[in-house]
Amino acid sequence: MRSSGWLTAFAITAIAIGALEIVGGLANVVAPRLLEFQANLFRDLPGANPATEAQLQMQQAMIAVYRSNSALCMVNALGGTPVGALLIVGGIGCLALRRWSRWLLLAAFTGALVLDLGTARGMVQMHRELAQVNADYFERTLQVGELANKPEVQKVTRAMGSFVRGTSSLTLVGVLGMIVVTALASAAGTIFLLHPRTRARFQPPPPS
């Protein structure tokens, strides 16, 4: 017996959210390590120039943002990984109407809702700071060098700076949008799984 209709949709949504929770949580832990590795490479390059120094300063500023939010990143990773795994397993089980999967997915949706709402403000603030650092130091990188004072170079610099600021704003909107969508999907999934009709689909068929 297989799921159909809304149950299938929520099961697939749970699998997708689960994957995002795992990837998002681990990314916040891996990103500062990767930035530190890149910063060490720039620091060891021979013949440092102003552009290299500006790039190194940007990486160090981003590392500082991650370090100041290390507790938040760790909570997001340690909470997001198991919650994401439960969402994936529960979603797969619900596609096959396994009785245990409904309770598992209920717990996973609730956990995702609590985790996302509990860390939403901090995560948005952290990504806002990262976007600001990225935009500020990118413009500073473009403004160094012998050609920086030429009018045509300054025009390109302003255009690139505007593009990076716009991209950073879109990234921030995407982060906020993902939090809202995940929270709404988790809340809707919890309500749907608690509905009597949904609960009835996981009951064993009556004896013939």
Stockholm file with secondary structure:
# STOCKHOLM 1.0

chainA/1-208         MRSSGWLTAFAITAIAIGALEIVGGLANVVAPRLLEFQANLFRDLPGANPATEAQLQMQQAMIAVYRSNSALCMVNALGGTPVGALLIVGGIGCLALRRWSRWLLLAAFTGALVLDLGTARGMVQMHRELAQVNADYFERTLQVGELANKPEVQKVTRAMGSFVRGTSSLTLVGVLGMIVVTALASAAGTIFLLHPRTRARFQPPPPS
#=GR chainA/1-208 SS CCCCTHHHHHHHHHHHHHHHHHHHHHHHHHHHHHHHHHHHHHHHCSSCCHHHHHHHHHHHHHHHHHHHTHHHHHHHHHHHHHHHHHHHHHHHHHHTTCHHHHHHHHHHHHHHHHHHHHHHHHHHHHHHHHHHHHHHHHHHHHTCSTTTTSHHHHHHHHHHHHHHHHHHHHHHHHHHHHHHHHHHHHHHHHHHHHSHHHHHHTSCCCCC
#=GC SS_cons         CCCCTHHHHHHHHHHHHHHHHHHHHHHHHHHHHHHHHHHHHHHHCSSCCHHHHHHHHHHHHHHHHHHHTHHHHHHHHHHHHHHHHHHHHHHHHHHTTCHHHHHHHHHHHHHHHHHHHHHHHHHHHHHHHHHHHHHHHHHHHHTCSTTTTSHHHHHHHHHHHHHHHHHHHHHHHHHHHHHHHHHHHHHHHHHHHHSHHHHHHTSCCCCC
//
